[in-house]
């Protein structure tokens, strides 16, 4: 993501005859570029330092899971406002030996004390404002990132977590140059960060963000990684790091004299060490949709990503997008997105029954939803959800429901290895900067993931699937996606961006599969995100390119950029085409193990 010097030393040892190979000091420094073509494995992330860490693991004989963990741990250092051990995420894995797709749900979980009214102010009976809830202990879910890394390595990895944390620890210790994006993210959070002694000390030295070009070091995070490497994840879930996490939630480190004003009281919450000890990852079956002869696999609940992408693709498959003009194809993409989002908001949450999810992804239901699309005019928004009852044939719709979006931060990475294994991994701490609390002495921010719950019922008289509850996981829009052709990888894509994640992944698939773009073109193309709202969020280039040619009824709200995607395409000749954003969020970094021939 950022053009910085790479401080990743090659510390991931290769086990040879039961002993570790000598550590080599030469950094792995591929040039920062948005595309790479070659053999032997590939890595694409939003950040060149993380890409270098993952590539180094592949070059030393590690597999895709090993490289993904090393890259993700490094993102926790260089992208601390989007991801880290204080958060969670979803990992989709293709196993080349079995040709099966697996998923890990590492989403944050609500503490046992949480109830449906936890985000309602008892003094007023009204839901808290978003920032009032976010900058508090109330917003913090039990983190799942470390458990995801541990369990992915236990099932499919070949390296230890201790080995794979070393490159990230070195980056945290030695530092990296501050760029405009890093400094601007701190500046955007300055008022919130200034409320806490630990956050202020790390990110606001002298009361302001670190200067662009200065070196940013995080020795506390380096020590945290090394403690986990030494004692395992129990140091977090059952040990001293977890005790510090719960102490921060229960007694936020509020500064006695904040350097910035804040309009809300900062509330504690009741996460306990028992909540951390009880945390477990889940391994749900992936969602699957067949689209144009391809098999599209994604993430099931508590993410809505796989379900909504799959439903929208099933709707779009009813139309020959290739024969349409680009504007007509985009009209159908936007309408399918709105219809699928209406169903997401009404039906999808952590506890959605599997039978209902299957109905939402059925071809019969897609046909019933597709018949609502008018080629000559946009549907009035918001559209009503459908009725996934198994009896299809008309254009039935349920009563209209309110719309609620989740916020937009996160990061994403894509990895493939020489054996054909693939990882698509999206991880987050929710809003940029999480809940703004750095755990004192530990160097990482806590998430505000529980604000992805609906604060109060949104579905009128119908049940709301996304209200808080004890141990419940908030609905997500993360949509790491792997596409197979006859059981073998064809594409792997993912992106950050809150609720726009779903539409970005969907649009990239339409761009690549239907509109004939290359993968780099599909990532770079201007984006629009219709999430069943009165207007469509769109980049200026999309509005310029399409607004005049779309049917009447579409309105747009301009936004500078949407998402920051990564992806890998698996070419027929065995080469890998790795792609990352060329411009958004400063541009990403793609790299391959072997550039000019087979290893």
C-alpha positions in Angstrom: 0.0 0.0 0.0 2.7 2.4 0.9 6.1 3.0 -0.8 8.3 2.4 2.1 11.7 0.8 2.7 11.3 -2.9 3.6 12.8 -3.9 6.9 11.7 -7.6 6.6 14.8 -9.7 7.3 14.6 -13.3 6.2 14.0 -14.8 9.6 11.5 -17.5 8.7 13.6 -20.6 9.1 13.2 -23.7 6.9 13.2 -26.9 8.8 15.7 -29.3 7.3 16.3 -32.7 8.9 14.6 -31.6 12.1 16.8 -28.5 12.5 16.2 -24.9 11.5 18.3 -23.5 8.6 20.5 -20.6 9.5 18.8 -17.2 9.5 19.9 -15.1 6.6 20.0 -11.3 6.9 19.3 -10.2 3.4 15.8 -8.6 3.1 13.3 -9.8 0.5 12.5 -6.6 -1.3 10.5 -7.1 -4.5 9.7 -3.8 -6.2 6.3 -2.2 -5.2 4.1 -2.9 -8.2 0.4 -3.6 -8.7 0.8 -6.6 -11.0 3.2 -9.6 -11.3 3.3 -12.5 -13.6 5.2 -15.7 -13.0 5.5 -19.1 -11.4 6.1 -20.8 -8.1 3.6 -18.9 -5.9 2.3 -15.4 -5.6 1.3 -12.8 -2.9 -0.8 -9.7 -3.2 -1.6 -7.4 -0.3 -2.2 -3.7 0.2 1.3 -3.1 1.6 4.7 -3.9 0.1 6.3 -4.9 3.5 3.6 -7.5 4.1 3.9 -8.8 0.5 7.6 -9.1 1.0 7.1 -11.1 4.2 4.7 -13.5 2.5 6.9 -13.9 -0.5 9.9 -14.7 1.6 8.0 -17.6 3.3 7.1 -19.0 -0.1 10.7 -18.8 -1.4 11.9 -20.7 1.7 9.5 -23.6 1.1 6.5 -22.5 3.1 3.0 -23.0 1.8 0.1 -20.5 1.2 -1.2 -20.7 4.7 2.3 -20.1 6.2 2.8 -17.1 3.9 -0.7 -15.7 4.6 0.0 -15.7 8.4 3.4 -14.0 7.9 1.8 -11.3 5.7 -1.1 -10.8 8.0 1.1 -10.4 11.1 3.1 -7.8 9.2 -0.1 -6.0 8.2 -0.8 -5.8 11.9 2.4 -3.6 12.2 2.2 -1.5 9.0 -1.6 -1.3 8.8 -2.5 -1.1 12.5 -5.6 1.0 11.9 -7.2 -1.7 9.8 -6.1 -5.0 11.3 -4.1 -6.7 14.0 -4.3 -9.1 16.9 -7.0 -7.0 18.5 -9.4 -7.9 15.7 -10.8 -10.7 13.6 -11.6 -11.9 10.1 -12.5 -14.6 7.7 -10.1 -17.0 5.8 -11.0 -19.1 2.8 -8.6 -21.9 1.8 -8.4 -24.1 -1.3 -6.6 -27.4 -0.6 -5.0 -28.6 -3.8 -4.7 -32.2 -2.6 -8.4 -32.7 -2.0 -9.6 -29.9 -4.3 -11.9 -28.7 -1.5 -12.6 -25.2 -0.2 -12.6 -24.7 3.5 -13.3 -21.6 5.6 -12.4 -20.3 9.1 -14.7 -17.9 10.9 -12.4 -15.8 13.1 -15.0 -13.1 13.7 -15.0 -11.3 17.0 -17.6 -12.6 19.5 -19.7 -10.6 22.0 -19.0 -11.1 25.7 -21.4 -13.3 27.7 -22.8 -10.2 29.4 -24.1 -8.6 26.1 -27.8 -8.3 25.6 -30.1 -7.0 22.8 -30.2 -3.6 24.5 -26.5 -3.1 25.2 -26.3 -0.3 22.7 -29.4 1.5 24.1 -28.7 4.3 26.6 -30.7 3.4 29.7 -31.0 7.1 30.6 -32.8 8.0 27.4 -34.1 4.7 26.0 -32.5 5.6 22.6 -29.6 3.9 20.8 -26.2 5.4 21.3 -24.7 7.5 18.5 -22.2 5.5 16.5 -19.1 7.3 17.8 -20.4 7.2 21.3 -20.6 3.4 21.1 -17.4 3.0 19.1 -15.1 4.9 21.5 -15.9 2.8 24.5 -15.5 -0.7 25.9 -19.0 -1.5 24.7 -17.8 -1.9 21.1 -15.0 -4.5 21.7 -15.6 -8.1 20.7 -13.4 -11.0 21.8 -10.6 -10.9 19.2 -10.3 -13.9 16.8 -7.2 -13.1 14.7 -4.7 -15.1 16.7 -6.9 -18.1 16.9 -7.4 -17.9 13.2 -3.7 -18.0 12.6 -3.1 -20.8 15.1 -5.9 -23.0 13.7 -5.1 -22.4 10.0 -1.5 -23.4 10.7 -2.5 -26.4 12.8 -4.8 -27.7 10.0 -2.9 -26.8 6.8 0.4 -25.0 7.6 4.0 -26.3 7.6 5.6 -23.6 9.8 5.1 -22.7 13.4 3.4 -19.5 14.5 6.6 -18.6 16.3 8.6 -18.7 13.1 6.0 -16.7 11.2 5.8 -13.9 13.7 9.5 -13.1 13.6 9.5 -10.9 10.4 6.6 -8.8 11.8 8.3 -8.4 15.1 11.4 -7.1 13.4 9.4 -4.6 11.4 7.8 -3.4 14.6 11.1 -3.1 16.3 13.2 -1.5 13.5 10.3 0.6 12.2 9.2 1.9 8.8 8.9 5.3 7.2 5.6 7.2 7.8 3.8 8.1 4.6 0.8 10.4 3.9 -1.7 7.6 4.4 -0.4 6.5 7.8 -0.3 10.1 9.0 -3.7 11.0 7.6 -5.3 8.0 9.3 -4.0 9.2 12.6 -5.1 12.7 11.9 -8.6 11.5 11.1 -8.7 9.8 14.6 -6.8 12.5 16.5 -9.7 13.5 18.8 -10.5 9.9 19.7 -6.8 8.9 20.0 -6.1 11.8 22.3 -8.6 10.5 24.9 -6.3 7.6 25.9 -2.9 7.7 27.4 -1.6 4.6 25.7 -2.9 5.6 22.2 -1.7 9.2 22.6 1.8 8.0 23.6 2.1 5.7 20.6 0.4 7.7 17.8 0.4 11.3 18.9 4.0 12.0 20.0 4.1 15.7 21.0 0.4 15.9 20.6 0.3 15.4 16.8 0.7 12.6 14.2 4.3 11.5 13.4 5.8 13.5 10.6 5.7 12.1 7.1 9.1 10.6 6.4 9.9 9.8 10.0 10.5 6.3 11.2 7.6 4.7 13.1 8.6 2.0 15.7 6.3 0.0 17.9 8.5 -1.9 20.4 5.5 -2.9 22.6 4.0 -4.7 19.6 7.3 -6.4 18.8 7.5 -7.6 22.4 3.9 -8.8 22.2 4.6 -10.9 19.1 7.7 -12.3 20.7 5.8 -13.3 23.8 3.1 -15.1 21.7 5.9 -16.8 19.7 7.4 -18.0 23.0 4.3 -19.0 24.9 1.7 -19.6 22.2 -1.7 -18.1 21.8 -2.6 -19.0 25.4 -0.6 -15.9 26.3 -3.4 -14.0 24.7 -6.5 -16.1 25.4 -5.6 -17.4 28.9 -2.6 -15.3 30.0 -1.2 -11.9 30.7 -2.0 -10.3 27.3 -5.6 -11.3 27.6 -5.7 -9.9 31.2 -4.4 -6.6 29.8 -7.1 -6.7 27.0 -9.9 -7.1 29.5 -8.5 -4.5 31.9 -8.5 -2.0 29.0 -12.2 -2.8 28.2 -13.2 -2.7 31.8 -11.1 0.4 32.7 -10.3 2.4 29.6 -7.0 4.2 29.9 -8.6 7.6 29.7 -6.2 10.6 29.9 -6.7 12.8 32.9 -6.3 15.9 30.7 -7.0 14.9 27.0 -5.4 17.2 24.5 -8.6 17.1 22.3 -12.2 17.4 23.3 -14.6 14.5 22.9 -18.4 14.9 23.0 -19.4 11.6 24.7 -18.7 9.8 28.0 -16.3 6.9 27.5 -18.0 3.9 28.9 -16.4 0.7 30.2 -17.8 -2.8 29.5 -17.7 -6.2 31.1 -15.6 -8.4 28.9 -13.9 -10.9 31.1 -10.9 -13.3 31.0 -13.5 -16.1 30.8 -14.8 -14.6 27.5 -11.4 -14.8 26.0 -10.7 -18.3 27.3 -14.1 -19.4 25.8 -13.3 -18.1 22.3 -13.2 -20.6 19.5 -12.9 -20.3 15.7 -15.6 -21.9 13.6 -15.2 -23.9 10.3 -18.5 -23.5 8.4 -19.1 -24.9 5.0 -18.4 -22.2 2.4 -21.2 -20.7 0.4 -21.3 -21.9 -3.3 -22.8 -20.5 -6.4 -22.4 -21.8 -9.9 -21.9 -18.9 -12.4 -21.3 -19.3 -16.1 -19.9 -22.8 -15.5 -17.6 -21.7 -12.7 -17.9 -22.5 -9.0 -17.8 -19.4 -6.7 -17.0 -20.1 -3.1 -17.3 -17.6 -0.3 -17.8 -17.0 3.4 -21.0 -18.0 5.2 -22.5 -16.4 8.3 -21.8 -14.5 10.4 -20.5 -12.9 7.2 -23.1 -11.9 4.7 -20.5 -11.7 2.0 -20.7 -15.1 0.4 -24.5 -15.2 0.6 -25.0 -11.8 -1.0 -22.4 -12.2 -3.7 -23.8 -15.6 -4.5 -27.4 -14.4 -4.7 -26.5 -11.5 -6.9 -24.6 -13.7 -9.2 -27.5 -16.1 -9.4 -29.7 -13.2 -10.4 -27.3 -11.9 -13.0 -26.9 -15.3 -14.5 -30.4 -14.9 -15.9 -29.1 -12.2 -18.2 -26.6 -12.2 -21.0 -24.4 -9.4 -19.8 -21.8 -10.0 -22.5 -24.3 -9.0 -25.2 -25.2 -5.7 -23.4 -23.6 -2.4 -23.6 -21.3 -1.6 -20.6 -24.0 0.7 -19.2 -26.7 -1.9 -19.5 -24.5 -4.5 -17.8 -23.8 -2.0 -14.9 -27.6 -1.3 -14.6 -28.2 -5.0 -14.0 -25.3 -5.2 -11.6 -26.6 -2.4 -9.5 -30.2 -3.7 -9.5 -29.0 -7.3 -8.5 -26.9 -5.7 -5.7 -29.9 -3.8 -4.3 -32.1 -6.9 -4.4 -29.5 -9.1 -2.7 -28.8 -6.4 0.0 -32.5 -6.2 0.8 -32.5 -9.9 1.6 -29.2 -9.6 3.5 -30.7 -6.9 5.8 -33.9 -8.9 6.4 -32.6 -12.4 6.8 -28.8 -12.7 7.4 -27.1 -12.8 10.8 -25.0 -15.0 13.0 -27.9 -17.4 13.7 -29.6 -17.6 10.3 -30.7 -21.2 9.8 -28.8 -23.1 7.1 -32.0 -24.0 5.3 -32.8 -20.3 4.9 -29.3 -19.6 3.6 -29.7 -22.4 1.1 -33.0 -20.9 -0.1 -31.4 -17.5 -0.6 -28.8 -19.1 -2.8 -31.2 -21.3 -4.8 -31.8 -20.8 -8.5 -35.5 -20.7 -8.0 -35.3 -17.8 -5.6 -32.9 -16.0 -7.9 -35.4 -16.3 -10.7 -38.1 -14.8 -8.5 -35.9 -11.9 -7.6 -34.5 -11.4 -11.2 -38.0 -10.9 -12.6 -38.3 -7.6 -10.7 -35.5 -6.0 -12.7 -36.7 -3.6 -15.4 -34.2 -3.0 -18.3 -35.5 0.5 -18.9 -35.7 2.0 -15.4 -34.1 1.6 -12.0 -36.3 0.2 -9.2 -37.3 2.7 -6.5 -35.0 2.2 -3.5 -35.0 0.7 -1.0 -36.5 -2.4 -2.6 -38.4 -4.9 -0.4 -36.8 -8.2 0.6 -38.2 -11.3 -1.1 -39.8 -14.4 0.4 -37.4 -17.4 0.3 -40.0 -20.0 1.1 -39.3 -22.6 -1.5 -42.4 -21.8 -3.5 -41.2 -19.7 -6.5 -42.7 -18.6 -9.7 -43.8 -15.0 -9.2 -42.2 -11.7 -8.2 -43.3 -11.9 -4.5 -41.8 -9.4 -2.0 -42.0 -9.0 1.7 -42.9 -5.8 3.5 -40.2 -3.1 3.2 -37.6 -3.0 5.8 -35.1 -0.4 7.1 -31.6 -0.3 5.7 -28.5 -0.4 7.9 -24.8 -0.3 6.7 -21.7 -1.3 8.5 -18.6 0.9 8.5 -15.6 0.6 6.3 -12.1 -0.3 7.2 -10.3 -3.7 6.9 -7.4 -5.2 4.9 -7.1 -8.1 2.5 -4.5 -10.5 1.2 -4.3 -13.2 -1.5 -1.7 -16.0 -1.6 -1.0 -19.0 -3.8 1.8 -21.5 -3.5 3.7 -23.8 -5.8 1.5 -26.7 -5.0 -1.7 -25.0 -5.9 -3.0 -24.1 -2.5 -4.8 -20.8 -2.2 -5.6 -18.4 0.7 -8.0 -15.5 0.4 -8.1 -13.7 3.8 -9.9 -10.5 4.9 -9.1 -9.2 8.4 -10.1 -6.1 10.3 -10.6 -4.1 13.5 -13.7 -2.5 12.0 -13.5 1.3 11.8 -10.2 2.8 10.8 -8.5 3.0 14.2 -10.8 0.4 15.8 -12.2 1.6 19.2 -9.1 4.0 19.5 -7.7 2.2 22.6 -4.2 0.8 22.4 -3.8 -1.9 25.0 -1.2 -0.4 27.4 2.2 -2.0 27.1 1.1 -4.2 24.2 1.1 -1.9 21.2 -2.1 -2.9 19.4 -5.5 -1.3 19.0 -8.7 -3.0 20.0 -11.6 -3.5 17.6 -15.0 -1.9 17.6 -16.5 -4.8 15.8 -19.6 -5.0 18.0 -20.9 -1.8 16.4 -21.6 -4.0 13.4 -24.7 -5.2 15.4 -27.9 -3.3 14.9 -28.2 -1.1 17.9 -32.0 -1.4 17.9 -34.5 -3.5 15.8 -34.5 -2.5 12.1 -37.1 -4.8 10.6 -40.4 -3.4 11.9 -42.5 -6.3 13.2 -40.2 -8.9 11.7 -37.3 -10.4 13.7 -34.0 -8.6 13.3 -31.2 -11.1 12.7 -28.4 -8.8 13.7 -29.2 -7.6 17.2 -26.6 -8.2 19.9 -26.6 -11.2 22.2 -24.3 -13.1 24.5 -21.5 -14.9 22.5 -23.1 -13.7 19.2 -21.0 -12.6 16.3 -22.0 -9.4 14.5 -22.9 -9.6 10.8 -20.1 -8.8 8.5 -19.7 -7.9 4.8 -16.3 -9.5 4.3 -16.3 -11.5 1.2 -13.1 -13.4 0.5 -13.9 -15.4 -2.6 -12.2 -18.3 -4.5 -13.5 -19.2 -8.0 -12.9 -22.7 -9.4 -13.1 -24.0 -12.9 -13.7 -27.8 -12.9 -12.4 -28.1 -9.4 -9.2 -26.1 -10.0 -8.5 -22.4 -9.0 -9.4 -19.8 -11.6 -9.6 -16.6 -9.5 -9.2 -15.5 -5.9 -10.2 -12.0 -4.9 -11.1 -9.9 -1.9 -11.1 -6.4 -0.6 -11.6 -4.1 2.4 -14.4 -1.5 2.5 -17.1 -2.3 5.0 -20.4 -3.0 3.2 -18.9 -2.0 -0.1 -16.8 -5.2 0.1 -19.7 -7.2 -1.3 -20.4 -4.9 -4.2 -16.7 -4.6 -5.0 -16.1 -8.3 -5.1 -19.3 -8.7 -7.2 -18.3 -6.0 -9.6 -14.8 -7.4 -10.0 -16.3 -10.8 -10.9 -18.6 -9.3 -13.4 -15.8 -7.3 -14.9 -13.6 -10.3 -15.3 -16.1 -13.0 -16.2 -18.7 -11.2 -18.2 -17.1 -8.0 -19.5 -13.9 -9.5 -20.7 -11.5 -7.4 -18.6 -8.2 -8.8 -17.4 -7.8 -9.2 -13.7 -5.7 -6.0 -13.3 -8.3 -4.1 -15.4 -11.2 -5.6 -13.3 -9.5 -4.3 -10.1 -8.7 -0.9 -11.6 -12.1 -0.2 -13.2 -14.2 2.6 -11.6 -16.6 1.3 -8.9 -20.1 1.9 -7.7 -21.8 0.3 -4.7 -25.6 0.0 -4.6 -26.6 -1.4 -1.2 -30.4 -0.9 -1.4 -30.1 2.8 -0.6 -31.8 5.8 -2.2 -28.6 6.7 -4.0 -25.6 4.6 -5.3 -22.2 5.4 -3.8 -19.8 5.8 -6.8 -16.4 6.9 -7.7 -16.2 10.0 -9.9 -14.9 8.0 -12.8 -17.8 5.6 -12.7 -20.3 8.5 -12.7 -18.5 10.1 -15.7 -18.4 6.8 -17.6 -21.9 5.5 -17.0 -24.4 8.0 -15.5 -25.4 9.3 -18.9 -26.0 5.9 -20.3 -27.9 4.3 -17.5 -31.7 4.0 -17.5 -33.6 6.6 -15.5 -34.0 6.3 -11.7 -30.3 5.9 -10.8 -28.9 8.6 -8.5 -25.3 8.8 -7.3 -23.4 10.0 -4.2 -19.8 10.6 -5.2 -17.0 9.2 -3.1 -13.3 9.4 -3.7 -12.6 5.7 -3.8 -14.1 2.3 -2.9 -12.1 -0.6 -1.6 -8.5 -1.7 -2.0 -8.6 -5.1 -3.6 -6.1 -7.9 -4.2 -6.4 -11.0 -6.3 -4.6 -13.8 -8.2 -5.7 -15.4 -11.5 -4.5 -18.9 -12.4 -3.6 -19.0 -16.1 -4.0 -22.0 -18.3 -0.2 -22.4 -18.9 0.4 -22.6 -15.1 1.5 -19.0 -14.6 0.0 -16.9 -11.8 -1.2 -13.3 -12.4 -1.1 -11.4 -9.1 -2.9 -8.1 -9.0 -3.4 -5.3 -6.5 -4.8 -1.8 -6.6 -2.7 0.5 -8.8 -3.9 3.7 -7.1 -6.6 3.3 -4.4 -5.2 3.7 -0.8 -1.8 4.4 -2.3 -1.7 1.3 -4.4 -0.9 -2.3 -3.4 1.9 -4.7 -4.0 1.9 -7.9 -6.0 4.8 -10.3 -6.3 5.6 -13.8 -7.7 8.2 -16.3 -6.6 9.6 -17.0 -10.1 9.3 -14.4 -12.8 10.9 -15.8 -15.9 10.3 -19.5 -15.7 9.3 -22.5 -13.7 11.2 -23.0 -10.4 
